[in-house]
Amino acid sequence: MRLIATMGASGIDKKHKYIIDNKVYESELSFMALAKAYNIEDIIVIGTSKSEEKITSILESHQN
């Protein structure tokens, strides 16, 4: 399954709670909560140039 997500730079400086199928997932990025809930590894992110640096930083921190 592939997830295509769009992103801006606002609101990603802290974690948010997302409820998916009655389970709570915490993430700075809504698409990461969806990916975790549905075990999606193939993610395409379409973002602004301003959001690219922040998104990359968050994704790298989740890989460690």
N, C-alpha and C positions, 0 to 999 in steps of 0.2 A: 504494500500500500504506500502511496506517495501522498505527502501533505504539502500543500502550497500555502504559504503564509505571507501576509503583508504586514509591514512594520513601519512605525514612525519612531521617533526617539523619546517621546514623552511617556512618563509613567513606568520606565523600566529600571529605575534606580532602587527599587525595593521589591520584595516578594509579595505576591498577591495569592489569595486562595481561590482556586477554581473548583467548582463542583461538577464532576462528570460522572454520569451513571451512579449518582448517590455516593461517590467517593470524593474526598478532598485531596487536591494536588496543589502544592505550593511551588511557585516559580515566578521569576521576574517576567517571563514571556509566556503568553497564553498558548502559543503553538507548542512550547515545550511541555506544558501540562497535557495537551492533547496527544502529543507524541508518546509521552509516558503512559497515559491511560490506554492507548491502543497499540502500544509496542511498535511505533512507527520509527524506522531508522532513515528512511529516504525523505529528506525535508528540503524543499526549495524555499528560500526566503527572499522576498522582494521588498527592499527597503529603501529609505532615503540615504543619501550620502552621509548625512548627519548621524543616522542611526547605525550605520555599518560598523563603526568602531565599537560602540557600546554592545551591539549584538555579538560581535566576534569575541569580545572580552568575556561576556556571560557564557557563551557556548564553550569557550576554552576552559573556563573554570569548572564546568560540569563534566568535562572529559577527564579531569584529574581525580 
